Amino acid sequence: MTLENTSLPILYRDDCLIAVHKPTGLLVHRSNLDRHETRFALQILRDQIGRMVWPVHRLDKGTSGILLFALDRDVGRALSGQFERGEVEKTYLAVVRGHPPEVGEIDHPLARMADEHAGISAGQPVQAAVTRYRRLATVELPYQVDRYPSSRYALLELKPLTGRWHQLRRHLKHISHPIIGDATHGKGRHNRLFQELFDCRRLLLAATEMRLNHPISGEPLHLAAPPAEDFSRVLQRLGWGEAM
């Protein structure tokens, strides 16, 4: 899907919740951080299905993948509670600079980011933040970006154990393996290389799996979405089709 489309691909729907595949470049809802934006996933989905929806978690504007909404306010509160208590298992794919260890855990507290629309002011105390990762594939490209004659990249599976704002992007920067396409926390020279080689102008971060308990039945619910077409195209060009 592109931002020119007028609907969001529906991954799952029942009487009380709906999951969609959000494209990169689309905000979940209005934010003072992007005051110029006029289209939001919340509005698009509401118009698409003809009823109110309630977002129960966030995805960054640049991140594509699974986005969950409630179809009832009480269900929304129940789902939000699962996210707040860390009961929802989320899995992401990311392309990062360098070759991190095969597995690792990033335990690095993060300060809250200000957002007036959400009622979050600057100067808040730091919060605990933990991310686990697993390296799925690596590549070394024959292009000099930094001081070395070639450039290394890796495909990571990421599992945030907490839900801080921009957690994955900030954590990967913290361990010096920033996500490709991240204009805020990444490296411009590497981002430009991917633009030149692969015509990739997006953040290479995607929410691909979510496991939670259904808010009404209590049964386990597994949601999955393959990376978007523009993300998958880059992975194929890097020779990582099977690694997905």
C-alpha distance (Angstrom), angle and dihedral (degrees) to the residues before:
residue distance angle dihedral
M1 . . .
T2 3.83 . .
L3 3.77 129.4 .
E4 3.80 88.8 -104.2
N5 3.81 90.4 66.2
T6 3.79 116.8 95.9
S7 3.81 98.3 -143.9
L8 3.78 139.8 49.6
P9 3.84 121.9 -128.2
I10 3.81 108.0 -107.3
L11 3.80 113.7 -135.1
Y12 3.83 98.2 178.7
R13 3.78 137.3 -2.6
D14 3.78 137.4 175.5
D15 3.81 135.0 152.1
C16 3.80 95.6 -67.8
L17 3.80 110.8 25.8
I18 3.78 141.9 29.6
A19 3.81 132.0 -163.5
V20 3.80 123.0 -158.5
H21 3.80 137.3 -177.9
K22 3.80 106.8 -112.2
P23 3.81 116.2 -153.6
T24 3.77 122.9 -135.1
G25 3.80 114.9 -91.3
L26 3.81 96.1 35.7
L27 3.80 123.2 112.9
V28 3.81 119.3 -138.5
H29 3.82 91.3 -136.0
R30 3.79 140.5 -20.9
S31 3.81 116.5 -52.9
N32 3.78 133.9 174.9
L33 3.80 87.3 -133.0
D34 3.83 87.7 72.0
R35 3.80 103.8 27.0
H36 3.81 93.5 159.8
E37 3.82 93.8 61.8
T38 3.80 116.3 104.2
R39 3.84 102.9 178.1
F40 3.79 125.1 67.0
A41 3.79 135.5 176.7
L42 3.81 89.9 -120.6
Q43 3.80 92.5 56.8
I44 3.81 95.2 41.2
L45 3.80 93.4 51.4
R46 3.81 93.3 44.3
D47 3.81 90.1 54.1
Q48 3.81 92.1 41.8
I49 3.81 96.7 56.4
G50 3.79 97.8 26.1
R51 3.80 99.3 -123.9
M52 3.79 142.8 82.6
V53 3.80 119.2 -79.4
W54 3.80 131.2 -171.1
P55 3.84 121.9 -147.1
V56 3.80 112.1 -133.9
H57 3.82 100.5 -173.4
R58 3.81 141.2 9.6
L59 3.77 137.3 -105.6
D60 3.79 119.0 -170.8
K61 3.79 115.8 -110.2
G62 3.81 91.3 -109.0
T63 3.81 96.0 45.0
S64 3.79 118.6 92.9
G65 3.79 128.5 -160.5
I66 3.79 142.4 58.4
L67 3.80 116.1 18.0
L68 3.80 119.1 176.6
F69 3.82 127.3 -152.6
A70 3.80 132.8 -179.8
L71 3.80 121.7 -131.8
D72 3.81 92.4 -152.6
R73 3.80 131.1 45.2
D74 3.81 94.4 -128.2
V75 3.80 91.4 48.7
G76 3.79 87.6 49.9
R77 3.78 90.8 55.9
A78 3.81 91.3 48.8
L79 3.81 92.7 49.3
S80 3.80 92.8 45.1
G81 3.79 87.9 53.1
Q82 3.79 91.1 56.6
F83 3.81 90.3 52.8
E84 3.81 92.9 46.2
R85 3.82 92.4 49.9
G86 3.80 92.2 49.3
E87 3.80 93.2 -115.5
V88 3.82 94.9 130.0
E89 3.81 116.4 85.5
K90 3.80 110.1 -145.4
T91 3.80 126.4 -171.7
Y92 3.79 126.6 -165.7
L93 3.79 136.7 -178.8
A94 3.81 120.1 -140.6
V95 3.79 137.8 174.9
V96 3.79 110.0 -140.5
R97 3.78 138.8 -178.1
G98 3.81 115.8 -100.2
H99 3.79 132.7 4.8
P100 3.82 111.0 -70.2
P101 3.83 120.2 -165.4
E102 3.82 114.9 -75.9
V103 3.82 91.6 -103.0
G104 3.76 133.4 8.0
E105 3.78 149.2 151.3
I106 3.79 124.6 -130.4
D107 3.81 111.3 -153.2
H108 3.79 104.1 179.3
P109 3.85 124.3 139.8
L110 3.80 116.3 -129.1
A111 3.80 132.4 -153.4
R112 3.78 116.5 -125.6
M113 3.81 115.8 -104.2
A114 3.78 119.1 -126.4
D115 3.83 119.9 -107.8
E116 3.80 116.3 164.7
H117 3.82 93.3 -167.3
A118 3.81 89.9 57.3
G119 3.80 92.2 43.5
I120 3.81 94.3 -112.0
S121 3.80 115.9 137.5
A122 3.78 128.8 -163.7
G123 3.81 122.0 -99.5
Q124 3.80 96.8 50.1
P125 3.84 118.4 153.7
V126 3.79 118.0 -98.4
Q127 3.80 119.3 -93.4
A128 3.79 130.9 -146.0
A129 3.81 111.9 -95.6
V130 3.81 128.0 -178.3
T131 3.81 130.1 179.5
R132 3.81 127.9 179.6
Y133 3.77 121.0 -158.0
R134 3.79 141.0 -173.2
R135 3.79 125.0 -161.9
L136 3.80 111.7 -127.7
A137 3.81 103.2 175.6
T138 3.80 143.2 -8.4
V139 3.79 137.8 -154.9
E140 3.80 137.3 -175.5
L141 3.80 115.5 -150.3
P142 3.84 121.8 -157.5
Y143 3.80 94.1 -122.9
Q144 3.79 127.1 108.1
V145 3.79 112.0 -133.8
D146 3.80 103.2 147.9
R147 3.80 125.7 17.5
Y148 3.81 94.0 -58.3
P149 3.85 123.6 86.9
S150 3.82 91.4 -124.8
S151 3.81 136.8 33.8
R152 3.79 127.3 -129.0
Y153 3.80 127.7 -149.4
A154 3.79 136.2 174.8
L155 3.78 140.1 -160.7
L156 3.81 112.1 -131.1
E157 3.77 135.1 -168.2
L158 3.80 107.3 -143.9
K159 3.79 128.8 -161.9
P160 3.82 115.1 -174.5
L161 3.80 111.2 -155.3
T162 3.80 90.0 -167.9
G163 3.79 130.9 37.4
R164 3.80 108.6 -129.3
W165 3.79 122.3 156.3
H166 3.84 111.0 -87.3
Q167 3.82 86.7 -6.7
L168 3.79 97.4 152.9
R169 3.79 94.3 44.5
R170 3.80 93.0 47.1
H171 3.80 94.1 43.7
L172 3.81 93.6 50.9
K173 3.79 89.6 49.5
H174 3.82 88.8 50.0
I175 3.83 91.5 59.2
S176 3.84 91.4 43.9
H177 3.81 94.6 -110.1
P178 3.83 101.5 106.3
I179 3.79 121.4 -173.6
I180 3.79 115.1 -100.5
G181 3.79 113.2 -109.7
D182 3.81 94.0 26.7
A183 3.80 104.3 134.7
T184 3.82 93.0 -176.5
H185 3.80 105.1 41.7
G186 3.81 101.5 16.1
K187 3.80 138.9 76.0
G188 3.79 117.6 -86.6
R189 3.80 94.9 -151.4
H190 3.81 92.6 57.3
N191 3.79 91.9 43.1
R192 3.80 89.5 53.5
L193 3.81 91.7 50.0
F194 3.82 90.2 57.1
Q195 3.79 89.9 47.5
E196 3.81 90.6 53.2
L197 3.82 97.8 41.8
F198 3.81 101.9 36.1
D199 3.82 105.3 14.4
C200 3.81 85.1 -118.2
R201 3.79 112.8 160.2
R202 3.79 99.6 160.4
L203 3.79 138.5 86.3
L204 3.80 106.7 -92.1
L205 3.79 95.0 -136.1
A206 3.82 123.9 111.0
A207 3.81 134.5 176.9
T208 3.81 102.2 -134.1
E209 3.82 106.6 165.1
M210 3.79 139.3 26.7
R211 3.80 128.9 -178.5
L212 3.80 121.5 -170.3
N213 3.79 142.4 138.2
H214 3.78 116.8 -91.1
P215 3.83 106.1 -107.8
I216 3.82 93.4 -133.4
S217 3.81 108.1 30.2
G218 3.80 96.6 29.0
E219 3.81 89.0 -137.0
P220 3.82 119.1 140.1
L221 3.80 112.6 -93.8
H222 3.81 121.6 -160.2
L223 3.80 117.9 -165.7
A224 3.81 121.3 -173.0
A225 3.79 136.9 178.4
P226 3.80 128.8 177.1
P227 3.81 116.2 -129.2
A228 3.80 113.9 -80.3
E229 3.80 118.3 -93.4
D230 3.82 94.9 -100.9
F231 3.83 90.7 49.9
S232 3.82 93.1 45.8
R233 3.79 91.4 50.2
V234 3.82 90.9 59.5
L235 3.81 91.7 47.4
Q236 3.79 90.6 51.8
R237 3.80 91.6 49.5
L238 3.81 88.9 52.6
G239 3.81 90.8 51.8
W240 3.79 94.5 -111.0
G241 3.79 100.3 120.7
E242 3.81 93.9 117.5
A243 3.80 92.8 43.8
M244 3.81 90.5 65.3
